[in-house]
């Protein structure tokens, strides 16, 4: 379909603006996205480095304290000196709030030699003290146990194998508060779902800032694949920047998970802003381009409107178009008026030819019925005379005369329904003579429908078809019913029989043959279908309903008072 000049001008300008905006937006967005990605990664690494740095400072302070305590223990000379060591331990606790308890245990006797808790001195070590045995197994390092909760405070045991003044081995235990580290984590802006997870050398979770350890499983899988360094990963439904680093003086690694969805939100905001600006530019551009196009094509549109007025007329009528405009448009006006004159002449010629052709086709189809029916009826009369049934023969001749009086009395294409019913009744009387009263018939027509015009000779061929193809050789007594009633704007006529019926495949073949233009020597259903469609121009309908061993019904729906 051709587009208007105004539309083409507007479409081309809009396409140029869209192309330019798309290229500019794509380039800007890619640069913006790259810069934002670098900025977020840098921020992630800096935040991770700061967290690790704070934690290592925290650990380093504890180790320095441990070294100081070991120096104090090395100066013990007698048993009473352990009391001084315990007092020293309490001084250390007062100076460092992160240390909760300090104690020294003898390796062989498992007895507490000195403790900041006076009640613990002289007590024996519990058998399940894992930190004790781990310190003995790793005598060169400080052993950090996993955080545990005690008295509402997260605690970590730092243990170290030490030498006692008398040459024996002992274990120094420092209980420190993990709470300050947790507070540092809580102050870090890690975003939704962001967290910190500490694991040991066997990938067991030592600590996670998530509420449940089970929530840290996906993050643990990311740490397994990364080992050390930084990467992006999806964890618990969030896009995360993951940084894994080691913690000095321990066998632990720390994973920092920072939500990267903030970058997506910024990108979406940038895209939305760009789209809004683009829409505003497009709306303004379309308004300007449309105005320019209308200024150029205004005169052409006025000519189009005048033509459309002629086009929308219910009936063709000659109407000249007089639209003063540019030179080119005036020339179009002149050519259009001459074209209208030519169309007017051709329309009248075509209408006359089509009317003549329609009447010729309808007459030819209708004339097929008369010799065919006459042949069948005369054959029936001959059969009756041969049986020496003169009275029946005379009655059949009288009925035949009435039939042809109806068929030949007028050239009208339509007749009142009562005349068509009377014609069918005469035909059925003739056939009852011939078939020795082997079938019954019933005519049930609404009184209101009897005066409605219907096509001439439309029911008799259907009744003949039912008689010859439906019930002629039927073992049971035949039955034909002719019905007629009004349904809205349609006259509905139907002929039913109790004959053999048809399969659906046969019905489909009949429908298909109706639509074909091949010559047909018969005068049955196809003849009626073609006559109805020619006369009513496709506004009528012919239906076939049938079931095997049940019978067949042919229904015709004709529009009332319509030609």
CORZIDA-V574834 format. One record per helix or strand. SS is the DSSP state (h for helix, s for strand). FROM is the first residue (numbers start at 1). TO is the last residue. If there is no record, write none. Layout:
SS/FROM/TO ; SS/FROM/TO
This chain:
h/5/73 ; h/80/95 ; s/99/106 ; s/111/115 ; h/118/120 ; s/124/124 ; h/130/137 ; s/143/144 ; s/148/150 ; s/153/163 ; s/169/177 ; h/179/187 ; s/195/199 ; s/205/208 ; h/213/226 ; s/229/235 ; s/238/246 ; s/253/259 ; h/261/311 ; h/327/386 ; h/390/408 ; s/414/416 ; h/417/434 ; s/439/445 ; h/447/449 ; s/453/455 ; h/460/471 ; s/478/487 ; s/490/497 ; h/504/515 ; h/525/536 ; s/541/547 ; s/551/559
